Amino acid sequence: MGTVSSLYGNLREDLVIEGHADTVAEEIAAAFGVSAPYLKSWLRHLTMVRNICAHHNRFYNRLLKTRPRMLRRDKKWSSSREFPTFITLKRIYEVSWVDEWEEELRALDSLISSYPSVSLRPMGFPSNWREVLGVDPPSTHES
């Protein structure tokens, strides 16, 4: 993840593919529905989150040093907490892997529901986090 983030972040700003108007970085970012500065920020943030998780560090109730750049419609969720990470993932998945995002959300909802006494407030989750992230209402995926 770090290598991909570095590779993307180090692309020359003037590097253009012949026959294309945008730079290579912009062409790649467009595949995710954003501009290059957003994708660069997201990759850097997700690399930091990946490293926290991969090295068995605590992700819950943590102030994150690297914040993702938020789209205008998502600015209200901007913070140093964990919820913006999920917004960032949502924006990437909704363009590239829609079905997988729905699967991951169901797994997240199931995990969170397994621990009803654990508050999501320290992670910056709003009370309507399911609606914000697009989790199906419980009645649609309960047996």
Stockholm file with secondary structure:
# STOCKHOLM 1.0

chainA/1-143         MGTVSSLYGNLREDLVIEGHADTVAEEIAAAFGVSAPYLKSWLRHLTMVRNICAHHNRFYNRLLKTRPRMLRRDKKWSSSREFPTFITLKRIYEVSWVDEWEEELRALDSLISSYPSVSLRPMGFPSNWREVLGVDPPSTHES
#=GR chainA/1-143 SS CHHHHHHHHTSCTTCBCTTCSSBHHHHHHHTTTSCHHHHHHHHHHHHHHHHHHHTTCCCTTCCCSSCCCCCGGGGGGCSSSSHHHHHHHHHHHHHHCHHHHHHHHHHHHHHHHTCTTSCSGGGTCCTTHHHHHTCCCHHHHCC
#=GC SS_cons         CHHHHHHHHTSCTTCBCTTCSSBHHHHHHHTTTSCHHHHHHHHHHHHHHHHHHHTTCCCTTCCCSSCCCCCGGGGGGCSSSSHHHHHHHHHHHHHHCHHHHHHHHHHHHHHHHTCTTSCSGGGTCCTTHHHHHTCCCHHHHCC
//
